[in-house]
């Protein structure tokens, strides 16, 4: 009976390690998903701020770059005014990985448009 209990303890330890590993993996994937979603939101805000500035005659590039925090990179900003509409397209990249170990950059592009004033 004692030998069976000891064997079951070993099995429980192995199962615990497996469950902890799975939980850590799920948490890491969730954090990466949140990073991507937040980057998309920031890219949209940058495009919107740039389009608003362009529609009012301001500097779209400066406003779009100002909306992007440190840690993210503005890869591209395209501006156009046609048919009375100011359009700005912004591409932002964010590193995915853990604590200073970048695995890959994810690039997200968002576009915004505002009617031109005047």
Helices and strands as residue ranges (DSSP letters): H 2-55, H 60-66, E 72-82, E 85-98, E 101-115
